[in-house]
Amino acid sequence: MTTEHLHPHHESHDYVAANQQFFDGRAETMDEFPGAKEMAKRVVRAMVSKYPPLFNEDTTTAMDYACGNGLISRELCPHVKSIVGVDISQGVVDQYNLRASNQGLEPTEMKAIRAELKGEDTELDGTKFDIIVCSAAYHHFPSVDDTTRILTSFLKPGGSLLVADLMKKDDGREIFAKDHHHVVAHTAGFGEEDMRQIFTKAGLVNFDFSHITAVKLHGNDMDVFLARGVKPVQ
């Protein structure tokens, strides 16, 4: 089996531009999406409880990729030294930074920037991270292989990529409503073997995958997974 079947059906569709417009238009209300706050709490709780050595409030540097308004970052903040949010939507980045400031957090502790990362050494001032987290966003990315390779390039040797997203149904049916297909490239979610191949292709090792919670989205019961891969030390 290959990950080719994960590539979006509409190769000519610009998912990046569509998602940027979609989330810019919802920047101030994303937190109110039904179940969003509770899902963020459960995802971070699972990350911290499953992999406690990764989280040290005095030393761990983290990136929250496709960070949105910062729901994941705000839950993660007490467990790390610093966290940088990255998103393609200026609207959500502005909300992220506003909310961090309102909580009394310094930019050295938690800040977001608008960027579409390419994996170049000059990006993010050359910063490398102990952990990179990405929650409920992989299904939006046109090429999950490219995204994973790019994120891996921002990890320190021995650093971990943690991805939480919606689990594929046994019958492989679409789990996203049709009216979201313009911003969702992978409408059936991902299975364990999908994620294993994606991570392996990016050079990550020590693959781990687990079901962490169930959620109700768009009126449907869905399962959320957490996948981990480690950047080799050498």
C-alpha positions in Angstrom: 0.0 0.0 0.0 1.2 3.5 -0.7 0.2 6.9 0.4 -0.7 7.9 -3.1 -4.4 7.4 -2.3 -4.1 10.1 0.3 -3.3 12.8 -2.3 -6.3 15.0 -2.9 -8.5 14.2 -5.8 -8.5 17.7 -7.1 -4.8 18.4 -7.8 -5.6 21.7 -9.5 -7.5 23.1 -6.4 -5.5 25.5 -4.3 -6.2 24.2 -0.8 -3.7 26.7 0.8 -5.5 29.7 -0.6 -8.9 28.2 0.3 -7.9 27.4 3.9 -6.3 30.9 4.3 -9.5 32.6 3.2 -11.7 30.1 5.3 -9.8 30.6 8.5 -9.3 34.4 8.1 -13.1 34.6 7.9 -13.5 32.7 11.1 -10.6 33.9 13.1 -12.6 35.5 16.0 -15.0 32.6 16.4 -12.9 29.4 15.9 -12.8 28.8 19.7 -16.5 28.6 19.7 -16.7 25.6 17.3 -18.6 22.9 19.1 -16.2 20.7 21.1 -13.1 22.6 20.0 -11.9 23.5 23.5 -12.7 20.1 24.9 -10.8 18.4 22.1 -7.8 20.6 22.6 -7.7 19.7 26.3 -8.0 16.0 25.6 -5.3 16.1 22.9 -2.8 17.8 25.1 -3.7 15.7 28.1 -2.9 12.6 25.9 0.4 14.0 24.7 1.6 14.9 28.2 0.4 11.6 29.8 1.7 9.3 27.0 5.1 11.0 26.6 6.0 12.8 29.9 9.8 12.9 29.1 9.1 15.2 26.2 7.6 18.0 28.4 9.8 20.1 30.7 8.6 23.6 31.6 12.2 24.8 32.0 13.7 23.4 28.8 11.2 22.2 26.2 10.9 24.3 23.0 7.7 23.6 21.0 6.2 24.6 17.7 2.4 24.4 17.2 1.9 24.1 13.4 -1.4 25.2 11.9 -1.9 26.7 15.4 -5.2 28.5 14.7 -6.3 30.8 17.6 -4.0 28.9 19.9 -6.3 26.4 21.7 -3.6 23.7 21.7 -0.8 26.2 22.5 -2.7 27.6 25.5 -3.2 24.0 26.9 0.4 23.2 26.1 2.0 26.3 27.5 2.2 25.2 31.2 4.2 22.1 30.1 6.9 23.8 28.0 9.4 26.6 28.2 8.3 28.3 25.0 5.9 27.7 22.1 5.8 29.2 18.7 2.6 29.0 16.7 2.7 29.0 12.9 -0.3 29.4 10.6 -1.0 30.6 7.1 -3.9 32.8 8.3 -3.0 36.2 9.5 -6.4 36.5 11.1 -5.9 33.6 13.5 -2.3 34.6 14.1 -3.5 38.0 15.3 -6.1 36.4 17.6 -3.5 33.9 18.9 -1.2 36.8 19.9 -4.0 38.9 21.3 -5.2 36.1 23.5 -1.7 35.2 24.7 -1.1 38.9 25.6 -4.5 39.0 27.4 -3.3 36.1 29.5 -0.2 38.0 30.5 2.1 35.7 28.4 5.3 37.2 27.0 6.2 36.6 23.3 9.2 34.7 24.6 6.8 32.2 26.2 4.1 32.0 23.5 3.8 33.8 20.2 2.5 33.1 16.7 3.7 34.1 13.2 2.1 33.9 9.8 4.2 31.7 7.5 3.9 29.0 4.9 7.0 27.0 5.8 9.1 25.6 3.1 11.8 23.8 5.2 14.5 26.4 4.5 17.3 27.0 7.0 16.6 30.8 7.2 13.0 30.3 8.2 12.1 31.0 11.9 15.6 32.4 12.3 17.0 28.9 12.1 15.2 27.7 15.2 14.9 24.0 15.8 12.4 22.5 18.3 12.3 19.7 20.8 8.7 19.0 19.9 6.4 20.0 17.0 2.6 19.4 17.5 -0.1 19.6 14.9 -3.7 19.0 15.9 -6.8 18.6 13.6 -4.9 20.1 10.6 -3.3 17.2 8.7 -6.6 16.6 6.8 -6.3 20.2 5.4 -2.8 19.7 3.8 -2.7 18.9 0.1 0.6 16.9 0.5 1.0 15.4 3.9 4.3 13.9 2.7 5.7 17.4 2.0 4.3 18.8 5.2 5.8 16.0 7.3 9.2 16.4 5.6 9.2 20.1 6.3 8.2 19.8 9.9 10.9 17.1 10.5 13.5 19.6 9.2 12.5 21.9 12.1 13.1 19.3 14.8 16.3 18.9 16.8 17.9 15.5 16.5 15.9 13.3 18.9 13.0 15.7 18.7 9.4 14.4 18.3 6.6 15.2 15.9 3.1 14.7 17.5 0.1 14.7 15.1 -3.5 14.4 16.3 -6.2 14.0 13.7 -9.4 12.1 12.8 -9.1 8.4 12.3 -10.2 6.7 9.1 -13.3 4.5 9.4 -13.0 0.8 8.7 -14.9 1.2 5.4 -12.8 4.2 4.4 -15.9 6.4 3.8 -15.7 10.2 3.8 -16.1 11.7 7.2 -16.2 15.4 6.3 -19.4 17.0 5.1 -19.4 18.1 1.4 -19.5 21.7 2.3 -16.0 21.4 3.8 -14.4 19.6 0.9 -13.0 22.8 -0.6 -10.7 23.1 2.5 -10.3 19.4 3.4 -7.9 17.6 1.1 -8.2 14.2 2.9 -11.9 13.7 3.5 -11.7 10.2 4.9 -9.2 10.9 7.7 -6.1 8.7 8.3 -5.4 5.2 9.4 -2.4 3.8 11.4 -0.7 2.5 8.3 -1.2 5.8 6.5 0.5 7.7 9.3 3.3 5.1 9.6 4.1 5.5 5.9 3.9 9.3 6.0 6.3 9.4 9.0 8.7 6.8 7.7 8.9 8.6 4.3 10.0 11.7 6.2 12.8 9.8 8.0 11.1 9.6 11.4 11.6 6.6 13.6 10.1 5.0 16.7 6.6 5.4 15.2 3.8 5.2 17.8 0.0 5.4 17.2 -3.0 5.3 19.5 -6.7 6.2 19.7 -7.0 8.9 22.3 -10.6 10.1 22.3 -13.9 10.2 20.6 -15.6 13.5 19.4 -18.8 14.5 17.7 -18.2 16.7 14.7 -20.8 17.8 12.1 -23.2 15.5 13.9 -21.1 12.4 13.5 -19.1 10.3 16.0 -15.4 10.4 15.1 -12.3 9.0 16.7 -9.1 11.0 17.3 -5.7 9.5 17.1 -2.3 10.6 18.3 0.8 9.6 16.2 4.4 10.2 17.2 7.6 10.0 15.2 11.2 10.8 16.3 13.9 12.5 14.3 17.0 10.3 14.4 19.9 11.6 16.4 22.3 10.7 13.6 
